[in-house]
């Protein structure tokens, strides 16, 4: 991987971060925090997952 690509964790906003996804992000292209709609197995529906530290 390049110097600009990092591995981040995405946490579910609805169930207080029980569900996590790991995702690769290019810091040079995407400078702000990432938000994606992903399926949460605890909520059993699609929810917004935000980038965590």
N, CA, C and O atoms as a Maestro MAE file, in Angstrom:
{
 s_m_m2io_version
 :::
 2.0.0
}

f_m_ct {
 s_m_title
 :::
 protein
 m_atom[212] {
  # First column is atom index #
  i_m_mmod_type
  r_m_x_coord
  r_m_y_coord
  r_m_z_coord
  i_m_residue_number
  s_m_chain_name
  s_m_pdb_residue_name
  s_m_pdb_atom_name
  i_m_atomic_number
  :::
  1 25 0.838 -1.187 0.000 1 A "UNK " " N  " 7
  2 3 0.000 0.000 0.000 1 A "UNK " " CA " 6
  3 2 0.877 1.242 0.000 1 A "UNK " " C  " 6
  4 15 2.013 1.235 0.474 1 A "UNK " " O  " 8
  5 25 0.314 2.295 -0.542 2 A "UNK " " N  " 7
  6 3 1.042 3.550 -0.603 2 A "UNK " " CA " 6
  7 2 1.063 4.254 0.736 2 A "UNK " " C  " 6
  8 15 0.430 3.813 1.696 2 A "UNK " " O  " 8
  9 25 1.784 5.337 0.790 3 A "UNK " " N  " 7
  10 3 1.901 6.111 2.024 3 A "UNK " " CA " 6
  11 2 0.604 6.815 2.385 3 A "UNK " " C  " 6
  12 15 0.350 7.080 3.560 3 A "UNK " " O  " 8
  13 25 -0.220 7.119 1.389 4 A "UNK " " N  " 7
  14 3 -1.441 7.871 1.630 4 A "UNK " " CA " 6
  15 2 -2.633 6.991 1.982 4 A "UNK " " C  " 6
  16 15 -3.668 7.509 2.403 4 A "UNK " " O  " 8
  17 25 -2.518 5.673 1.823 5 A "UNK " " N  " 7
  18 3 -3.643 4.773 2.080 5 A "UNK " " CA " 6
  19 2 -3.528 4.214 3.495 5 A "UNK " " C  " 6
  20 15 -2.500 3.656 3.876 5 A "UNK " " O  " 8
  21 25 -4.612 4.377 4.270 6 A "UNK " " N  " 7
  22 3 -4.644 3.893 5.647 6 A "UNK " " CA " 6
  23 2 -5.880 3.015 5.849 6 A "UNK " " C  " 6
  24 15 -6.866 3.139 5.123 6 A "UNK " " O  " 8
  25 25 -5.814 2.133 6.841 7 A "UNK " " N  " 7
  26 3 -6.953 1.292 7.203 7 A "UNK " " CA " 6
  27 2 -7.694 1.979 8.339 7 A "UNK " " C  " 6
  28 15 -7.092 2.348 9.347 7 A "UNK " " O  " 8
  29 25 -9.015 2.150 8.172 8 A "UNK " " N  " 7
  30 3 -9.834 2.812 9.187 8 A "UNK " " CA " 6
  31 2 -10.943 1.872 9.631 8 A "UNK " " C  " 6
  32 15 -11.219 0.872 8.969 8 A "UNK " " O  " 8
  33 25 -11.572 2.191 10.742 9 A "UNK " " N  " 7
  34 3 -12.731 1.452 11.228 9 A "UNK " " CA " 6
  35 2 -13.964 2.321 11.081 9 A "UNK " " C  " 6
  36 15 -13.930 3.519 11.361 9 A "UNK " " O  " 8
  37 25 -15.056 1.709 10.640 10 A "UNK " " N  " 7
  38 3 -16.341 2.389 10.544 10 A "UNK " " CA " 6
  39 2 -17.249 1.813 11.611 10 A "UNK " " C  " 6
  40 15 -17.441 0.598 11.667 10 A "UNK " " O  " 8
  41 25 -17.820 2.672 12.471 11 A "UNK " " N  " 7
  42 3 -18.697 2.231 13.556 11 A "UNK " " CA " 6
  43 2 -20.127 2.641 13.276 11 A "UNK " " C  " 6
  44 15 -20.379 3.709 12.718 11 A "UNK " " O  " 8
  45 25 -21.068 1.784 13.669 12 A "UNK " " N  " 7
  46 3 -22.491 2.080 13.515 12 A "UNK " " CA " 6
  47 2 -22.877 3.202 14.476 12 A "UNK " " C  " 6
  48 15 -22.505 3.172 15.649 12 A "UNK " " O  " 8
  49 25 -23.618 4.183 13.984 13 A "UNK " " N  " 7
  50 3 -24.036 5.301 14.826 13 A "UNK " " CA " 6
  51 2 -25.288 4.974 15.628 13 A "UNK " " C  " 6
  52 15 -25.521 5.585 16.671 13 A "UNK " " O  " 8
  53 25 -26.096 4.026 15.168 14 A "UNK " " N  " 7
  54 3 -27.360 3.714 15.840 14 A "UNK " " CA " 6
  55 2 -27.168 2.844 17.084 14 A "UNK " " C  " 6
  56 15 -27.828 3.068 18.098 14 A "UNK " " O  " 8
  57 25 -26.280 1.867 17.017 15 A "UNK " " N  " 7
  58 3 -26.128 0.941 18.153 15 A "UNK " " CA " 6
  59 2 -24.838 1.197 18.928 15 A "UNK " " C  " 6
  60 15 -24.272 0.271 19.509 15 A "UNK " " O  " 8
  61 25 -24.382 2.407 18.942 16 A "UNK " " N  " 7
  62 3 -23.227 2.852 19.745 16 A "UNK " " CA " 6
  63 2 -21.948 2.077 19.431 16 A "UNK " " C  " 6
  64 15 -21.171 1.771 20.335 16 A "UNK " " O  " 8
  65 25 -21.730 1.762 18.169 17 A "UNK " " N  " 7
  66 3 -20.458 1.187 17.751 17 A "UNK " " CA " 6
  67 2 -20.270 -0.283 18.012 17 A "UNK " " C  " 6
  68 15 -19.129 -0.743 18.039 17 A "UNK " " O  " 8
  69 25 -21.338 -1.057 18.209 18 A "UNK " " N  " 7
  70 3 -21.186 -2.507 18.360 18 A "UNK " " CA " 6
  71 2 -20.683 -3.136 17.066 18 A "UNK " " C  " 6
  72 15 -19.835 -4.028 17.086 18 A "UNK " " O  " 8
  73 25 -21.213 -2.665 15.945 19 A "UNK " " N  " 7
  74 3 -20.860 -3.217 14.642 19 A "UNK " " CA " 6
  75 2 -19.747 -2.383 14.021 19 A "UNK " " C  " 6
  76 15 -19.806 -1.154 14.039 19 A "UNK " " O  " 8
  77 25 -18.722 -3.054 13.466 20 A "UNK " " N  " 7
  78 3 -17.594 -2.351 12.855 20 A "UNK " " CA " 6
  79 2 -17.264 -2.951 11.500 20 A "UNK " " C  " 6
  80 15 -17.378 -4.158 11.287 20 A "UNK " " O  " 8
  81 25 -16.860 -2.092 10.606 21 A "UNK " " N  " 7
  82 3 -16.321 -2.484 9.310 21 A "UNK " " CA " 6
  83 2 -14.923 -1.904 9.204 21 A "UNK " " C  " 6
  84 15 -14.654 -0.823 9.728 21 A "UNK " " O  " 8
  85 25 -14.027 -2.621 8.526 22 A "UNK " " N  " 7
  86 3 -12.683 -2.109 8.251 22 A "UNK " " CA " 6
  87 2 -12.637 -1.729 6.777 22 A "UNK " " C  " 6
  88 15 -13.138 -2.457 5.920 22 A "UNK " " O  " 8
  89 25 -12.032 -0.585 6.495 23 A "UNK " " N  " 7
  90 3 -12.089 0.012 5.170 23 A "UNK " " CA " 6
  91 2 -10.766 0.698 4.883 23 A "UNK " " C  " 6
  92 15 -10.139 1.237 5.795 23 A "UNK " " O  " 8
  93 25 -10.334 0.686 3.631 24 A "UNK " " N  " 7
  94 3 -9.120 1.400 3.240 24 A "UNK " " CA " 6
  95 2 -9.499 2.740 2.630 24 A "UNK " " C  " 6
  96 15 -10.439 2.838 1.840 24 A "UNK " " O  " 8
  97 25 -8.760 3.761 3.006 25 A "UNK " " N  " 7
  98 3 -9.062 5.119 2.564 25 A "UNK " " CA " 6
  99 2 -7.780 5.806 2.119 25 A "UNK " " C  " 6
  100 15 -6.732 5.656 2.746 25 A "UNK " " O  " 8
  101 25 -7.874 6.560 1.029 26 A "UNK " " N  " 7
  102 3 -6.762 7.362 0.546 26 A "UNK " " CA " 6
  103 2 -6.877 8.746 1.181 26 A "UNK " " C  " 6
  104 15 -7.789 9.507 0.855 26 A "UNK " " O  " 8
  105 25 -5.953 9.073 2.087 27 A "UNK " " N  " 7
  106 3 -6.012 10.353 2.804 27 A "UNK " " CA " 6
  107 2 -5.800 11.549 1.889 27 A "UNK " " C  " 6
  108 15 -6.258 12.649 2.197 27 A "UNK " " O  " 8
  109 25 -5.125 11.354 0.784 28 A "UNK " " N  " 7
  110 3 -4.864 12.457 -0.137 28 A "UNK " " CA " 6
  111 2 -6.143 12.876 -0.870 28 A "UNK " " C  " 6
  112 15 -6.335 14.058 -1.155 28 A "UNK " " O  " 8
  113 25 -7.015 11.914 -1.173 29 A "UNK " " N  " 7
  114 3 -8.248 12.192 -1.914 29 A "UNK " " CA " 6
  115 2 -9.399 12.520 -0.962 29 A "UNK " " C  " 6
  116 15 -10.133 13.483 -1.186 29 A "UNK " " O  " 8
  117 25 -9.561 11.726 0.098 30 A "UNK " " N  " 7
  118 3 -10.661 11.898 1.054 30 A "UNK " " CA " 6
  119 2 -10.098 12.434 2.361 30 A "UNK " " C  " 6
  120 15 -9.639 11.665 3.206 30 A "UNK " " O  " 8
  121 25 -10.131 13.726 2.526 31 A "UNK " " N  " 7
  122 3 -9.527 14.338 3.712 31 A "UNK " " CA " 6
  123 2 -10.459 14.358 4.907 31 A "UNK " " C  " 6
  124 15 -10.002 14.265 6.046 31 A "UNK " " O  " 8
  125 25 -11.765 14.479 4.668 32 A "UNK " " N  " 7
  126 3 -12.707 14.534 5.782 32 A "UNK " " CA " 6
  127 2 -13.071 13.116 6.237 32 A "UNK " " C  " 6
  128 15 -12.723 12.133 5.582 32 A "UNK " " O  " 8
  129 25 -13.776 13.030 7.369 33 A "UNK " " N  " 7
  130 3 -14.160 11.728 7.912 33 A "UNK " " CA " 6
  131 2 -15.185 11.064 7.006 33 A "UNK " " C  " 6
  132 15 -16.060 11.724 6.445 33 A "UNK " " O  " 8
  133 25 -15.064 9.765 6.876 34 A "UNK " " N  " 7
  134 3 -15.886 8.998 5.957 34 A "UNK " " CA " 6
  135 2 -17.184 8.564 6.628 34 A "UNK " " C  " 6
  136 15 -17.182 8.165 7.793 34 A "UNK " " O  " 8
  137 25 -18.293 8.641 5.891 35 A "UNK " " N  " 7
  138 3 -19.596 8.158 6.346 35 A "UNK " " CA " 6
  139 2 -20.197 7.324 5.230 35 A "UNK " " C  " 6
  140 15 -20.349 7.802 4.106 35 A "UNK " " O  " 8
  141 25 -20.542 6.065 5.538 36 A "UNK " " N  " 7
  142 3 -21.135 5.178 4.548 36 A "UNK " " CA " 6
  143 2 -22.367 4.511 5.134 36 A "UNK " " C  " 6
  144 15 -22.452 4.291 6.342 36 A "UNK " " O  " 8
  145 25 -23.312 4.194 4.276 37 A "UNK " " N  " 7
  146 3 -24.481 3.431 4.693 37 A "UNK " " CA " 6
  147 2 -24.146 1.954 4.525 37 A "UNK " " C  " 6
  148 15 -23.955 1.477 3.407 37 A "UNK " " O  " 8
  149 25 -24.076 1.231 5.644 38 A "UNK " " N  " 7
  150 3 -23.729 -0.188 5.640 38 A "UNK " " CA " 6
  151 2 -24.764 -0.949 6.448 38 A "UNK " " C  " 6
  152 15 -25.501 -0.360 7.239 38 A "UNK " " O  " 8
  153 25 -24.820 -2.268 6.247 39 A "UNK " " N  " 7
  154 3 -25.757 -3.106 6.980 39 A "UNK " " CA " 6
  155 2 -25.201 -3.402 8.372 39 A "UNK " " C  " 6
  156 15 -24.048 -3.808 8.515 39 A "UNK " " O  " 8
  157 25 -26.031 -3.194 9.394 40 A "UNK " " N  " 7
  158 3 -25.658 -3.499 10.778 40 A "UNK " " CA " 6
  159 2 -26.394 -4.764 11.194 40 A "UNK " " C  " 6
  160 15 -27.624 -4.807 11.159 40 A "UNK " " O  " 8
  161 25 -25.652 -5.796 11.587 41 A "UNK " " N  " 7
  162 3 -26.283 -7.063 11.954 41 A "UNK " " CA " 6
  163 2 -26.977 -6.997 13.307 41 A "UNK " " C  " 6
  164 15 -27.814 -7.849 13.605 41 A "UNK " " O  " 8
  165 25 -26.650 -6.011 14.130 42 A "UNK " " N  " 7
  166 3 -27.325 -5.864 15.417 42 A "UNK " " CA " 6
  167 2 -28.647 -5.112 15.265 42 A "UNK " " C  " 6
  168 15 -29.636 -5.463 15.908 42 A "UNK " " O  " 8
  169 25 -28.669 -4.088 14.426 43 A "UNK " " N  " 7
  170 3 -29.895 -3.325 14.162 43 A "UNK " " CA " 6
  171 2 -30.776 -4.020 13.127 43 A "UNK " " C  " 6
  172 15 -31.977 -3.762 13.052 43 A "UNK " " O  " 8
  173 25 -30.175 -4.896 12.336 44 A "UNK " " N  " 7
  174 3 -30.842 -5.631 11.252 44 A "UNK " " CA " 6
  175 2 -31.412 -4.705 10.184 44 A "UNK " " C  " 6
  176 15 -32.494 -4.950 9.650 44 A "UNK " " O  " 8
  177 25 -30.674 -3.639 9.879 45 A "UNK " " N  " 7
  178 3 -31.040 -2.729 8.793 45 A "UNK " " CA " 6
  179 2 -29.818 -1.891 8.413 45 A "UNK " " C  " 6
  180 15 -28.796 -1.916 9.098 45 A "UNK " " O  " 8
  181 25 -29.941 -1.162 7.329 46 A "UNK " " N  " 7
  182 3 -28.864 -0.279 6.891 46 A "UNK " " CA " 6
  183 2 -28.845 0.967 7.766 46 A "UNK " " C  " 6
  184 15 -29.872 1.611 7.978 46 A "UNK " " O  " 8
  185 25 -27.674 1.290 8.262 47 A "UNK " " N  " 7
  186 3 -27.472 2.467 9.108 47 A "UNK " " CA " 6
  187 2 -26.216 3.197 8.641 47 A "UNK " " C  " 6
  188 15 -25.395 2.642 7.911 47 A "UNK " " O  " 8
  189 25 -26.084 4.435 9.069 48 A "UNK " " N  " 7
  190 3 -24.886 5.227 8.770 48 A "UNK " " CA " 6
  191 2 -23.747 4.743 9.669 48 A "UNK " " C  " 6
  192 15 -23.903 4.635 10.885 48 A "UNK " " O  " 8
  193 25 -22.613 4.458 9.056 49 A "UNK " " N  " 7
  194 3 -21.401 4.079 9.779 49 A "UNK " " CA " 6
  195 2 -20.389 5.199 9.580 49 A "UNK " " C  " 6
  196 15 -20.113 5.595 8.448 49 A "UNK " " O  " 8
  197 25 -19.833 5.712 10.679 50 A "UNK " " N  " 7
  198 3 -18.874 6.815 10.628 50 A "UNK " " CA " 6
  199 2 -17.477 6.318 10.965 50 A "UNK " " C  " 6
  200 15 -17.300 5.321 11.664 50 A "UNK " " O  " 8
  201 25 -16.502 7.035 10.453 51 A "UNK " " N  " 7
  202 3 -15.103 6.716 10.716 51 A "UNK " " CA " 6
  203 2 -14.782 6.970 12.185 51 A "UNK " " C  " 6
  204 15 -15.147 8.004 12.745 51 A "UNK " " O  " 8
  205 25 -14.095 6.011 12.797 52 A "UNK " " N  " 7
  206 3 -13.691 6.168 14.197 52 A "UNK " " CA " 6
  207 2 -12.167 6.215 14.267 52 A "UNK " " C  " 6
  208 15 -11.485 5.962 13.274 52 A "UNK " " O  " 8
  209 25 -11.647 6.538 15.433 53 A "UNK " " N  " 7
  210 3 -10.200 6.642 15.609 53 A "UNK " " CA " 6
  211 2 -9.559 5.286 15.725 53 A "UNK " " C  " 6
  212 15 -8.342 5.190 15.878 53 A "UNK " " O  " 8
  :::
 }
 m_bond[211] {
  # First column is bond index #
  i_m_from
  i_m_to
  i_m_order
  :::
  1 1 2 1
  2 2 3 1
  3 3 4 2
  4 3 5 1
  5 5 6 1
  6 6 7 1
  7 7 8 2
  8 7 9 1
  9 9 10 1
  10 10 11 1
  11 11 12 2
  12 11 13 1
  13 13 14 1
  14 14 15 1
  15 15 16 2
  16 15 17 1
  17 17 18 1
  18 18 19 1
  19 19 20 2
  20 19 21 1
  21 21 22 1
  22 22 23 1
  23 23 24 2
  24 23 25 1
  25 25 26 1
  26 26 27 1
  27 27 28 2
  28 27 29 1
  29 29 30 1
  30 30 31 1
  31 31 32 2
  32 31 33 1
  33 33 34 1
  34 34 35 1
  35 35 36 2
  36 35 37 1
  37 37 38 1
  38 38 39 1
  39 39 40 2
  40 39 41 1
  41 41 42 1
  42 42 43 1
  43 43 44 2
  44 43 45 1
  45 45 46 1
  46 46 47 1
  47 47 48 2
  48 47 49 1
  49 49 50 1
  50 50 51 1
  51 51 52 2
  52 51 53 1
  53 53 54 1
  54 54 55 1
  55 55 56 2
  56 55 57 1
  57 57 58 1
  58 58 59 1
  59 59 60 2
  60 59 61 1
  61 61 62 1
  62 62 63 1
  63 63 64 2
  64 63 65 1
  65 65 66 1
  66 66 67 1
  67 67 68 2
  68 67 69 1
  69 69 70 1
  70 70 71 1
  71 71 72 2
  72 71 73 1
  73 73 74 1
  74 74 75 1
  75 75 76 2
  76 75 77 1
  77 77 78 1
  78 78 79 1
  79 79 80 2
  80 79 81 1
  81 81 82 1
  82 82 83 1
  83 83 84 2
  84 83 85 1
  85 85 86 1
  86 86 87 1
  87 87 88 2
  88 87 89 1
  89 89 90 1
  90 90 91 1
  91 91 92 2
  92 91 93 1
  93 93 94 1
  94 94 95 1
  95 95 96 2
  96 95 97 1
  97 97 98 1
  98 98 99 1
  99 99 100 2
  100 99 101 1
  101 101 102 1
  102 102 103 1
  103 103 104 2
  104 103 105 1
  105 105 106 1
  106 106 107 1
  107 107 108 2
  108 107 109 1
  109 109 110 1
  110 110 111 1
  111 111 112 2
  112 111 113 1
  113 113 114 1
  114 114 115 1
  115 115 116 2
  116 115 117 1
  117 117 118 1
  118 118 119 1
  119 119 120 2
  120 119 121 1
  121 121 122 1
  122 122 123 1
  123 123 124 2
  124 123 125 1
  125 125 126 1
  126 126 127 1
  127 127 128 2
  128 127 129 1
  129 129 130 1
  130 130 131 1
  131 131 132 2
  132 131 133 1
  133 133 134 1
  134 134 135 1
  135 135 136 2
  136 135 137 1
  137 137 138 1
  138 138 139 1
  139 139 140 2
  140 139 141 1
  141 141 142 1
  142 142 143 1
  143 143 144 2
  144 143 145 1
  145 145 146 1
  146 146 147 1
  147 147 148 2
  148 147 149 1
  149 149 150 1
  150 150 151 1
  151 151 152 2
  152 151 153 1
  153 153 154 1
  154 154 155 1
  155 155 156 2
  156 155 157 1
  157 157 158 1
  158 158 159 1
  159 159 160 2
  160 159 161 1
  161 161 162 1
  162 162 163 1
  163 163 164 2
  164 163 165 1
  165 165 166 1
  166 166 167 1
  167 167 168 2
  168 167 169 1
  169 169 170 1
  170 170 171 1
  171 171 172 2
  172 171 173 1
  173 173 174 1
  174 174 175 1
  175 175 176 2
  176 175 177 1
  177 177 178 1
  178 178 179 1
  179 179 180 2
  180 179 181 1
  181 181 182 1
  182 182 183 1
  183 183 184 2
  184 183 185 1
  185 185 186 1
  186 186 187 1
  187 187 188 2
  188 187 189 1
  189 189 190 1
  190 190 191 1
  191 191 192 2
  192 191 193 1
  193 193 194 1
  194 194 195 1
  195 195 196 2
  196 195 197 1
  197 197 198 1
  198 198 199 1
  199 199 200 2
  200 199 201 1
  201 201 202 1
  202 202 203 1
  203 203 204 2
  204 203 205 1
  205 205 206 1
  206 206 207 1
  207 207 208 2
  208 207 209 1
  209 209 210 1
  210 210 211 1
  211 211 212 2
  :::
 }
}
